[in-house]
């Protein structure tokens, strides 16, 4: 499904049916909210956000990919460090304290999963991988 409006952010979702995993539903909801909120904050006007939940073998993968203007140099996994802000000057304009992604990482770890951040052609992708329920 894709929603797009000129001058706004285009949202695309790819959600698998019959995807099952065990976990704390409230914490998984919080994870989704944190990653989508982060994407909305940092996607420029006219940019795109792609949200995906899919099964990959015995794993459940949740990813949020978005276009963004700038990314920090070096290791993107620092983005998961508590209070780390890639661009401190944006703290005032976008809000937040640099703890959302560290909370997301803690949720994933508590569910025996792994979270990563990767550069894409025009932005960034956050991917959380969990054990899937058969």
ZADO-1210 file (C-alpha; in nm, 4 decimals, padded with zeros to 6 digits):
<atoms>
<atom x="00.0000" y="00.0000" z="00.0000" code="UNK" pos="1"/>
<atom x="00.1319" y="00.3477" z="-00.0827" code="UNK" pos="2"/>
<atom x="00.0072" y="00.6895" z="00.0215" code="UNK" pos="3"/>
<atom x="00.1530" y="00.9965" z="-00.1456" code="UNK" pos="4"/>
<atom x="00.0702" y="01.3666" z="-00.1495" code="UNK" pos="5"/>
<atom x="00.2729" y="01.6323" z="-00.3343" code="UNK" pos="6"/>
<atom x="00.5059" y="01.8197" z="-00.0990" code="UNK" pos="7"/>
<atom x="00.4518" y="01.5666" z="00.1773" code="UNK" pos="8"/>
<atom x="00.6066" y="01.2350" z="00.2734" code="UNK" pos="9"/>
<atom x="00.5151" y="00.9227" z="00.0732" code="UNK" pos="10"/>
<atom x="00.4412" y="00.6208" z="00.2921" code="UNK" pos="11"/>
<atom x="00.4680" y="00.2672" z="00.1571" code="UNK" pos="12"/>
<atom x="00.3964" y="-00.0472" z="00.3571" code="UNK" pos="13"/>
<atom x="00.4572" y="-00.4140" z="00.2874" code="UNK" pos="14"/>
<atom x="00.3056" y="-00.6191" z="00.5695" code="UNK" pos="15"/>
<atom x="00.3055" y="-00.9991" z="00.5434" code="UNK" pos="16"/>
<atom x="-00.0043" y="-01.1903" z="00.6406" code="UNK" pos="17"/>
<atom x="00.0250" y="-01.4880" z="00.8727" code="UNK" pos="18"/>
<atom x="00.3406" y="-01.3621" z="01.0425" code="UNK" pos="19"/>
<atom x="00.3611" y="-01.4854" z="01.4002" code="UNK" pos="20"/>
<atom x="00.6141" y="-01.4195" z="01.6729" code="UNK" pos="21"/>
<atom x="00.6118" y="-01.4434" z="02.0489" code="UNK" pos="22"/>
<atom x="00.6685" y="-01.1347" z="02.2559" code="UNK" pos="23"/>
<atom x="00.5320" y="-00.8473" z="02.4553" code="UNK" pos="24"/>
<atom x="00.2757" y="-00.6846" z="02.2257" code="UNK" pos="25"/>
<atom x="00.3017" y="-00.3479" z="02.4031" code="UNK" pos="26"/>
<atom x="00.6808" y="-00.3403" z="02.3612" code="UNK" pos="27"/>
<atom x="00.6598" y="-00.4427" z="01.9937" code="UNK" pos="28"/>
<atom x="00.4042" y="-00.1654" z="01.9410" code="UNK" pos="29"/>
<atom x="00.6461" y="00.0751" z="02.1120" code="UNK" pos="30"/>
<atom x="00.9283" y="-00.0430" z="01.8822" code="UNK" pos="31"/>
<atom x="00.7169" y="00.0204" z="01.5728" code="UNK" pos="32"/>
<atom x="00.6157" y="00.3640" z="01.7035" code="UNK" pos="33"/>
<atom x="00.9758" y="00.4615" z="01.7846" code="UNK" pos="34"/>
<atom x="01.1135" y="00.3640" z="01.4433" code="UNK" pos="35"/>
<atom x="00.8268" y="00.5165" z="01.2445" code="UNK" pos="36"/>
<atom x="00.8383" y="00.8368" z="01.4527" code="UNK" pos="37"/>
<atom x="01.2138" y="00.8595" z="01.3909" code="UNK" pos="38"/>
<atom x="01.1579" y="00.8194" z="01.0161" code="UNK" pos="39"/>
<atom x="00.8890" y="01.0893" z="01.0106" code="UNK" pos="40"/>
<atom x="01.1169" y="01.3311" z="01.2013" code="UNK" pos="41"/>
<atom x="01.4103" y="01.2921" z="00.9650" code="UNK" pos="42"/>
<atom x="01.2433" y="01.2419" z="00.6259" code="UNK" pos="43"/>
<atom x="01.2451" y="01.5657" z="00.4266" code="UNK" pos="44"/>
<atom x="00.9355" y="01.7004" z="00.2553" code="UNK" pos="45"/>
<atom x="00.8831" y="01.5010" z="-00.0638" code="UNK" pos="46"/>
<atom x="01.0749" y="01.2044" z="00.0828" code="UNK" pos="47"/>
<atom x="00.9641" y="00.8447" z="00.1285" code="UNK" pos="48"/>
<atom x="00.9182" y="00.6015" z="00.4150" code="UNK" pos="49"/>
<atom x="00.8882" y="00.2267" z="00.3557" code="UNK" pos="50"/>
<atom x="00.7661" y="00.0010" z="00.6385" code="UNK" pos="51"/>
<atom x="00.8024" y="-00.3755" z="00.6021" code="UNK" pos="52"/>
<atom x="00.7104" y="-00.6770" z="00.8174" code="UNK" pos="53"/>
<atom x="00.8006" y="-01.0092" z="00.6563" code="UNK" pos="54"/>
<atom x="00.9009" y="-01.3643" z="00.7318" code="UNK" pos="55"/>
<atom x="01.2454" y="-01.4700" z="00.6143" code="UNK" pos="56"/>
<atom x="01.2965" y="-01.8387" z="00.6860" code="UNK" pos="57"/>
<atom x="01.2717" y="-01.8833" z="01.0623" code="UNK" pos="58"/>
<atom x="01.3020" y="-01.5097" z="01.1248" code="UNK" pos="59"/>
<atom x="01.0542" y="-01.2223" z="01.1382" code="UNK" pos="60"/>
<atom x="01.1965" y="-00.8989" z="00.9952" code="UNK" pos="61"/>
<atom x="01.0657" y="-00.5507" z="01.0638" code="UNK" pos="62"/>
<atom x="01.2263" y="-00.2629" z="00.8771" code="UNK" pos="63"/>
<atom x="01.1723" y="00.1080" z="00.8368" code="UNK" pos="64"/>
<atom x="01.3566" y="00.2729" z="00.5502" code="UNK" pos="65"/>
<atom x="01.3451" y="00.6452" z="00.4827" code="UNK" pos="66"/>
<atom x="01.5085" y="00.9097" z="00.2720" code="UNK" pos="67"/>
<atom x="01.7125" y="01.1617" z="00.4659" code="UNK" pos="68"/>
<atom x="01.9366" y="01.4566" z="00.3889" code="UNK" pos="69"/>
<atom x="02.2440" y="01.3682" z="00.5932" code="UNK" pos="70"/>
<atom x="02.3807" y="01.0698" z="00.7797" code="UNK" pos="71"/>
<atom x="02.6646" y="01.0619" z="01.0285" code="UNK" pos="72"/>
<atom x="03.0036" y="00.9407" z="00.9121" code="UNK" pos="73"/>
<atom x="03.1313" y="00.6144" z="01.0523" code="UNK" pos="74"/>
<atom x="02.9463" y="00.3431" z="01.2375" code="UNK" pos="75"/>
<atom x="02.5688" y="00.3872" z="01.2160" code="UNK" pos="76"/>
<atom x="02.5236" y="00.1519" z="01.5105" code="UNK" pos="77"/>
<atom x="02.6253" y="00.4443" z="01.7341" code="UNK" pos="78"/>
<atom x="02.2730" y="00.5708" z="01.6658" code="UNK" pos="79"/>
<atom x="02.1572" y="00.3075" z="01.9184" code="UNK" pos="80"/>
<atom x="02.3749" y="00.4530" z="02.1972" code="UNK" pos="81"/>
<atom x="02.1728" y="00.6250" z="02.4695" code="UNK" pos="82"/>
<atom x="02.1720" y="01.0069" z="02.4326" code="UNK" pos="83"/>
<atom x="02.3683" y="00.9925" z="02.1042" code="UNK" pos="84"/>
<atom x="02.2510" y="01.2497" z="01.8488" code="UNK" pos="85"/>
<atom x="02.4047" y="01.2376" z="01.5040" code="UNK" pos="86"/>
<atom x="02.3422" y="01.6101" z="01.4630" code="UNK" pos="87"/>
<atom x="02.3058" y="01.7923" z="01.7942" code="UNK" pos="88"/>
<atom x="02.1944" y="02.1099" z="01.6157" code="UNK" pos="89"/>
<atom x="01.8737" y="01.9318" z="01.5075" code="UNK" pos="90"/>
<atom x="01.7795" y="01.8505" z="01.8671" code="UNK" pos="91"/>
<atom x="01.5941" y="02.1779" z="01.9120" code="UNK" pos="92"/>
<atom x="01.4040" y="02.1654" z="01.5845" code="UNK" pos="93"/>
<atom x="01.3051" y="01.7970" z="01.5866" code="UNK" pos="94"/>
<atom x="01.2715" y="01.7399" z="01.9596" code="UNK" pos="95"/>
<atom x="01.3807" y="01.4337" z="02.1491" code="UNK" pos="96"/>
<atom x="01.6750" y="01.3504" z="02.3677" code="UNK" pos="97"/>
<atom x="01.8545" y="01.0791" z="02.1743" code="UNK" pos="98"/>
<atom x="01.7067" y="00.7861" z="02.3637" code="UNK" pos="99"/>
<atom x="01.4409" y="00.6531" z="02.1232" code="UNK" pos="100"/>
<atom x="01.6725" y="00.4323" z="01.9197" code="UNK" pos="101"/>
<atom x="01.8448" y="00.2990" z="02.2325" code="UNK" pos="102"/>
<atom x="01.5028" y="00.2023" z="02.3708" code="UNK" pos="103"/>
<atom x="01.4234" y="00.0353" z="02.0356" code="UNK" pos="104"/>
<atom x="01.7482" y="-00.1625" z="02.0594" code="UNK" pos="105"/>
<atom x="01.6653" y="-00.2719" z="02.4161" code="UNK" pos="106"/>
<atom x="01.3202" y="-00.3929" z="02.3064" code="UNK" pos="107"/>
<atom x="01.4708" y="-00.5951" z="02.0216" code="UNK" pos="108"/>
<atom x="01.7367" y="-00.7454" z="02.2501" code="UNK" pos="109"/>
<atom x="01.4710" y="-00.8400" z="02.5086" code="UNK" pos="110"/>
<atom x="01.2944" y="-01.0345" z="02.2313" code="UNK" pos="111"/>
<atom x="01.6163" y="-01.2220" z="02.1399" code="UNK" pos="112"/>
<atom x="01.6506" y="-01.0227" z="01.8197" code="UNK" pos="113"/>
<atom x="01.9059" y="-00.8017" z="01.6505" code="UNK" pos="114"/>
<atom x="01.8682" y="-00.4449" z="01.5215" code="UNK" pos="115"/>
<atom x="02.0902" y="-00.2764" z="01.2643" code="UNK" pos="116"/>
<atom x="02.1144" y="00.0530" z="01.0792" code="UNK" pos="117"/>
<atom x="02.2336" y="00.0572" z="00.7182" code="UNK" pos="118"/>
<atom x="02.2911" y="00.3296" z="00.4620" code="UNK" pos="119"/>
<atom x="02.0760" y="00.3070" z="00.1508" code="UNK" pos="120"/>
<atom x="02.1118" y="00.4844" z="-00.1822" code="UNK" pos="121"/>
<atom x="01.9172" y="00.7859" z="-00.0569" code="UNK" pos="122"/>
<atom x="01.8789" y="00.7395" z="00.3164" code="UNK" pos="123"/>
<atom x="01.8806" y="00.4872" z="00.5972" code="UNK" pos="124"/>
<atom x="01.7181" y="00.1563" z="00.6882" code="UNK" pos="125"/>
<atom x="01.6615" y="00.0291" z="01.0417" code="UNK" pos="126"/>
<atom x="01.6042" y="-00.3466" z="01.0487" code="UNK" pos="127"/>
<atom x="01.5004" y="-00.5594" z="01.3469" code="UNK" pos="128"/>
<atom x="01.5200" y="-00.9377" z="01.3102" code="UNK" pos="129"/>
<atom x="01.3422" y="-01.1698" z="01.5544" code="UNK" pos="130"/>
<atom x="01.2909" y="-01.5447" z="01.5876" code="UNK" pos="131"/>
<atom x="00.9564" y="-01.6218" z="01.4189" code="UNK" pos="132"/>
<atom x="00.6945" y="-01.8571" z="01.5576" code="UNK" pos="133"/>
<atom x="00.6290" y="-02.1605" z="01.3353" code="UNK" pos="134"/>
</atoms>
